[in-house]
């Protein structure tokens, strides 16, 4: 039995070692490969666009604002092309596609589409949030991803390229905010379906699942504003049930949580993106960050009775909870 266990262990070590080695193999060339990236104004998309440009790939960087376009142009080569893009607007996507097609050489497609654009949306307990709160987040994090992918599929088919979708560990385990988590669960399901639909066509689909990283989405000051905004628009009955003290407690606990889990090295996410775009044998999923690799991997495999206890133990109570 010991001999069998040793053999199994060695086989596993060899398998994972070989897989790791294969994923480090780069593409044979970068020149002439075209990549479309959404959400390049700031953050991961901005950093990825600059890195791919530096490696010699031809980048089409979609930006929501003129300022985002200008900042990127100043720090990249003339090969990089920026264009206005609001992924929540189907007309904006159509205009972007026309621009991309006009810039591509004849009979050339795109090597990769990186669906990076995303929003965090409103924050608060479920009865503070409205249908509109969910629609706003879904329009970017899910429907924008779907519309961009559908628009770019004919170009991806020409190159047998790749789709790289940004989801989150919040698409594996719900932490909050609720609309964001719902959108990421949906994006995970969509990405899995897409990968299987395109399997025989030679187009691969890859998912980036970061933990909490230092971006505008995880800025504690934004948390304060979003919580207060959601509370202020609640019905009087809901406000009375939760009380003003609930907001203060939620802010304090939220800040404590973010300071404990937020990773200050966004380059790790960019490295995962680079592997998905530039590796010869990329992974289907990239779980990024130590907290995601260790803590959250454990949480999403625990029985719900245990994970619920861990995640809910520090949540504040509504001020009038015990009176109800």
Secondary structure as GFF3:
##gff-version 3
##sequence-region A 1 324
A	DSSP	alpha_helix	2	23	.	.	.	ID=ss1
A	DSSP	beta_strand	34	37	.	.	.	ID=ss2
A	DSSP	alpha_helix	43	54	.	.	.	ID=ss3
A	DSSP	beta_strand	58	63	.	.	.	ID=ss4
A	DSSP	alpha_helix	66	74	.	.	.	ID=ss5
A	DSSP	beta_strand	81	84	.	.	.	ID=ss6
A	DSSP	alpha_helix	90	103	.	.	.	ID=ss7
A	DSSP	beta_strand	112	115	.	.	.	ID=ss8
A	DSSP	three_ten_helix	126	128	.	.	.	ID=ss9
A	DSSP	alpha_helix	131	141	.	.	.	ID=ss10
A	DSSP	alpha_helix	143	159	.	.	.	ID=ss11
A	DSSP	beta_strand	162	166	.	.	.	ID=ss12
A	DSSP	three_ten_helix	169	171	.	.	.	ID=ss13
A	DSSP	alpha_helix	178	197	.	.	.	ID=ss14
A	DSSP	three_ten_helix	199	201	.	.	.	ID=ss15
A	DSSP	beta_strand	204	210	.	.	.	ID=ss16
A	DSSP	three_ten_helix	216	218	.	.	.	ID=ss17
A	DSSP	alpha_helix	220	232	.	.	.	ID=ss18
A	DSSP	alpha_helix	236	242	.	.	.	ID=ss19
A	DSSP	alpha_helix	244	261	.	.	.	ID=ss20
A	DSSP	alpha_helix	267	278	.	.	.	ID=ss21
A	DSSP	beta_strand	285	288	.	.	.	ID=ss22
A	DSSP	alpha_helix	290	291	.	.	.	ID=ss23
A	DSSP	pi_helix	292	296	.	.	.	ID=ss24
A	DSSP	alpha_helix	297	299	.	.	.	ID=ss25
A	DSSP	alpha_helix	304	312	.	.	.	ID=ss26
A	DSSP	three_ten_helix	321	323	.	.	.	ID=ss27
###
